């Protein structure tokens, strides 16, 4: 008895019984309608027994084909065009099965009118589809009329993404959003309807629509929109009084073409400062990575983790994640196993300064492609601890490069920085030295190359993360100098261009990514304050703190001596790098640097860096020590 009760409580069984009962009623009703039309009466006597047999045979035929098309497994209120098509296919195949069968096995008398069977089928078809669409139609007619406790939403974009978002909102009775209007810049869409919501015009009508429809929130559903378009839309929405604005991720961030309400997020500064969508030769990247063993150092960092996510898309034979941050490595592995369960992952908890372990990992995994992203990057901290910058950025790179050569790695890609150009910081100088090191290593079976770019939006420890934290605590937001400018790009854009550059290099190149126009940090701070719903210098103050040791007002991507050469990609250039030291002199400097780093001799380290890199201009007058200021009233204990 208990087993029977559990079976009856099964959702699948209940749906099957419900839809099968509806189909039986459609078959019986179809023949009933046909008899009424042909004879003007409901059959009785012998005709009634014939009709019962007819209904039973026809129902079995339709039940079989409906089961084949899974019409007993659909979710009732989500009955859509696809299920309508399946219903028609199942009904037609059922008719083709039972119509000749009735005459072949003499289920009906020889004088049974064929027209009656055809009319009955037409009535059945209406019953099959109508029964399944009933709940969906009821929801469409009555469900959307109750927008209680739902925010009135303006949807920007009437393309595929906008249509899917509207469908999700109108279907889901628990959705917190109630769409009141759609805008789209395509004039041909004006006056049309998407899921019962009218396209009222282009973005110029935003103020009127917001006022007339009482819009409380806007959803930007244009994944292919450029940052310039997004900035303009956001500006118009703000001027119209809309403060809550959500957006769909860009096309490079979406896992598939299908979008839902779960993909919506708040507009971020990355959306406003990003640039035009990057054109990438995915086929060429896939050819260079598919079936290969790929190792990523610094895999748990902002750049390294994005490289790992992108590489996983191209089906490598083995993906090796090397980092010393156990927590971030744990989360990265978990995310990759969830989204790319077929990728063979190898996680290595390792410091790249451990030469022996680095060599052992390379021998075990035999990587064919290496992305070397591990580095110390915080300029003020490296000014205070130059020996650590040398040990990681220079000798860590040396150990990884030597292990790559020893195990026959095909390609080695160093992730470099714009701070390596005319460096004024230890961090920039050590990254420039790392570039020189791999160029000296090039020439054998391993093709060494570097890719140089600027700041990544939203990376750990970046100015954006600092601003977010300061705004969260009510300010003040600290900016070093009103004219401080930096190049920025999104992490997905940077990594896609790195992967593209890796396919182009033959060995010995330093590639430079087109970073667009530099962004004034003060403007960035103001924009982030506005995105958080505050007014800069009114509700959240901005304070200038002065340039820190090793910093420059403007970063450069190329020295005047270098220049660039164009490549086959419009956003990737090749720097004309010339090493001022021969191999013997360079080896001598490395040996001296190793000794100076071992003794934490900052002055000697800077002198050796300046000898290796004539354009390096340190600031000896500045204090490089990190000091901790005691709060007033705090004890020394």
TASULNOR-V102396 format. One record per backbone hydrogen bond with DSSP energy under -1.0 kcal/mol. NH is the residue of the N-H (numbers start at 0). CO is the residue of the C=O. Records with the same first field share a line. If there is no record, write none. Layout:
NH = CO ; CO
//
This chain:
4 = 0
5 = 1
6 = 2
7 = 3
8 = 4
9 = 6
13 = 9
14 = 10
15 = 11
16 = 12
17 = 13
18 = 14
19 = 15
20 = 16
21 = 17
22 = 18
23 = 19
24 = 20
25 = 21
26 = 22
27 = 23
28 = 24
29 = 25
30 = 26
31 = 27
32 = 28
33 = 29
34 = 30
35 = 31
36 = 32
37 = 33
38 = 34
39 = 35
46 = 43
48 = 44
49 = 45
50 = 46
51 = 47
52 = 48
53 = 49
54 = 50
55 = 51
56 = 52
57 = 53
58 = 54
59 = 55
60 = 56
61 = 57
62 = 58
63 = 59
64 = 60
65 = 61
66 = 62
67 = 63
68 = 64
69 = 66
70 = 65
72 = 69
77 = 74
78 = 75
83 = 79
84 = 80
85 = 81
86 = 82
87 = 83
88 = 84
89 = 85
90 = 86
91 = 87
92 = 88
93 = 89
94 = 90
95 = 91
96 = 92
97 = 93
98 = 94
101 = 97
103 = 99
104 = 100
106 = 101
107 = 101
111 = 108
116 = 112
117 = 113
118 = 114
119 = 115
120 = 116
121 = 117
122 = 118
123 = 119
124 = 120
125 = 121
126 = 122
127 = 123
128 = 124
129 = 125
130 = 126
131 = 127
132 = 128
133 = 129
136 = 132
137 = 133
138 = 134
139 = 135
140 = 136
141 = 137
142 = 138
145 = 142
149 = 146
150 = 175
152 = 177
153 = 216
154 = 180
155 = 218
156 = 182
162 = 158
163 = 159
164 = 160
165 = 161
166 = 162
167 = 163
168 = 164
169 = 165
170 = 166
171 = 167
174 = 171
177 = 150
179 = 152
180 = 152
181 = 197
182 = 154
183 = 200
188 = 185
190 = 198
191 = 188
193 = 196
196 = 193
198 = 191
199 = 181
204 = 201
205 = 202
208 = 204
209 = 205
210 = 206
211 = 207
212 = 208
214 = 209
215 = 151
216 = 151
217 = 243
218 = 153
219 = 245
220 = 155
224 = 221
229 = 225
230 = 226
231 = 227
232 = 228
233 = 229
234 = 230
235 = 231
236 = 232
237 = 233
238 = 234
239 = 235
240 = 237
241 = 236
245 = 217
246 = 264
247 = 219
250 = 222
252 = 249
253 = 249
262 = 259
263 = 260
264 = 246
266 = 244
270 = 267
272 = 268
273 = 269
281 = 279
284 = 280
285 = 281
286 = 282
287 = 283
288 = 284
289 = 285
290 = 314
291 = 288
293 = 317
294 = 368
295 = 319
296 = 370
297 = 321
298 = 321
300 = 297
304 = 300
305 = 301
306 = 302
307 = 303
308 = 304
309 = 305
310 = 306
311 = 307
313 = 310
314 = 311
316 = 291
317 = 291
318 = 343
319 = 293
320 = 345
321 = 295
322 = 347
325 = 323
328 = 324
329 = 325
330 = 326
331 = 327
332 = 328
333 = 329
334 = 330
335 = 331
336 = 332
337 = 333
338 = 334
339 = 335
342 = 339
345 = 318
347 = 320
349 = 322
353 = 350
354 = 352
357 = 353
358 = 354
359 = 355
360 = 356
361 = 357
362 = 358
363 = 359
364 = 360
365 = 361
367 = 292
368 = 292
369 = 410
370 = 294
371 = 412
372 = 296 ; 370
381 = 377
382 = 378
383 = 379
384 = 380
388 = 384
389 = 385
390 = 386
391 = 387
392 = 388
393 = 389
394 = 389
397 = 393
398 = 394
399 = 395
400 = 396
401 = 397
402 = 398
403 = 399
404 = 400
405 = 401
406 = 402
407 = 404
408 = 403
409 = 367
410 = 367
411 = 446
412 = 369
413 = 448
414 = 371
415 = 450
417 = 452
419 = 416
420 = 417
428 = 424
429 = 425
430 = 426
431 = 427
432 = 428
433 = 429
434 = 430
435 = 431
436 = 432
437 = 433
438 = 434
439 = 435
440 = 436
441 = 437
446 = 409
448 = 411
449 = 508
450 = 413
451 = 510
454 = 486
456 = 488
458 = 455
461 = 458
465 = 461
466 = 462
467 = 463
468 = 464
469 = 465
470 = 466
471 = 467
472 = 468
473 = 470
474 = 469
476 = 540
478 = 542
483 = 480
484 = 552
485 = 518
488 = 454
493 = 489
494 = 490
495 = 491
496 = 492
497 = 493
498 = 494
499 = 495
500 = 496
501 = 497
504 = 500
507 = 447
510 = 449
511 = 572
512 = 451
513 = 570
518 = 485
520 = 483
523 = 519
524 = 520
525 = 521
526 = 522
527 = 523
528 = 524
529 = 525
530 = 526
531 = 527
532 = 529
533 = 528
536 = 539
537 = 534
538 = 534
539 = 534
542 = 476
544 = 478
545 = 479
550 = 547
562 = 558
564 = 573
571 = 568
572 = 511
573 = 564
574 = 509
575 = 562
576 = 574
585 = 581
586 = 582
587 = 583
588 = 584
589 = 585
590 = 586
591 = 587
592 = 588
593 = 589
594 = 590
595 = 591
596 = 592
597 = 593
598 = 594
599 = 596
600 = 595
601 = 599
604 = 600
605 = 601
606 = 602
607 = 603
608 = 604
609 = 605
610 = 606
611 = 607
612 = 608
615 = 612
616 = 422
621 = 618
633 = 630
//
